[in-house]
Amino acid sequence: MIAFSAHFDGKVIVPEHAVDLPRDRPFVVHIETPGSADLAGESAPGHALQWLADNAVDDDLPSDLSAEHDHYLYGTPKRG
């Protein structure tokens, strides 16, 4: 992953310094404000857990899914 400081001029994202990237190639860009990068290391697990809680669904999954995941994913015989 490559990280660099930049600003948005209203139309494009402009790096603060020269960036050595291949030309005419697509990239995925993640945007963070400067303060969020400092907090990301400490609170990332909390964010992940919050995301899981926010996106949890009740799909009537089998109660033995965690113990028998190979059976449900790959069709192997149940262990129990």
MODELLER restraints for C-alpha pairs under 7 A, 6 or more apart:
rsr = mdl.restraints
at = mdl.atoms
rsr.add(forms.Gaussian(group=physical.xy_distance, feature=features.Distance(at['CA:4:A'], at['CA:15:A']), mean=6.95, stdev=0.5))
rsr.add(forms.Gaussian(group=physical.xy_distance, feature=features.Distance(at['CA:5:A'], at['CA:15:A']), mean=5.97, stdev=0.5))
rsr.add(forms.Gaussian(group=physical.xy_distance, feature=features.Distance(at['CA:5:A'], at['CA:16:A']), mean=5.68, stdev=0.5))
rsr.add(forms.Gaussian(group=physical.xy_distance, feature=features.Distance(at['CA:6:A'], at['CA:13:A']), mean=6.45, stdev=0.5))
rsr.add(forms.Gaussian(group=physical.xy_distance, feature=features.Distance(at['CA:6:A'], at['CA:14:A']), mean=5.32, stdev=0.5))
rsr.add(forms.Gaussian(group=physical.xy_distance, feature=features.Distance(at['CA:6:A'], at['CA:15:A']), mean=4.02, stdev=0.5))
rsr.add(forms.Gaussian(group=physical.xy_distance, feature=features.Distance(at['CA:6:A'], at['CA:16:A']), mean=4.91, stdev=0.5))
rsr.add(forms.Gaussian(group=physical.xy_distance, feature=features.Distance(at['CA:7:A'], at['CA:13:A']), mean=5.66, stdev=0.5))
rsr.add(forms.Gaussian(group=physical.xy_distance, feature=features.Distance(at['CA:7:A'], at['CA:14:A']), mean=5.38, stdev=0.5))
rsr.add(forms.Gaussian(group=physical.xy_distance, feature=features.Distance(at['CA:7:A'], at['CA:15:A']), mean=6.52, stdev=0.5))
rsr.add(forms.Gaussian(group=physical.xy_distance, feature=features.Distance(at['CA:8:A'], at['CA:14:A']), mean=6.09, stdev=0.5))
rsr.add(forms.Gaussian(group=physical.xy_distance, feature=features.Distance(at['CA:68:A'], at['CA:78:A']), mean=6.24, stdev=0.5))
rsr.add(forms.Gaussian(group=physical.xy_distance, feature=features.Distance(at['CA:68:A'], at['CA:79:A']), mean=6.98, stdev=0.5))
rsr.add(forms.Gaussian(group=physical.xy_distance, feature=features.Distance(at['CA:70:A'], at['CA:76:A']), mean=6.03, stdev=0.5))
rsr.add(forms.Gaussian(group=physical.xy_distance, feature=features.Distance(at['CA:71:A'], at['CA:77:A']), mean=5.83, stdev=0.5))
rsr.add(forms.Gaussian(group=physical.xy_distance, feature=features.Distance(at['CA:71:A'], at['CA:78:A']), mean=5.68, stdev=0.5))
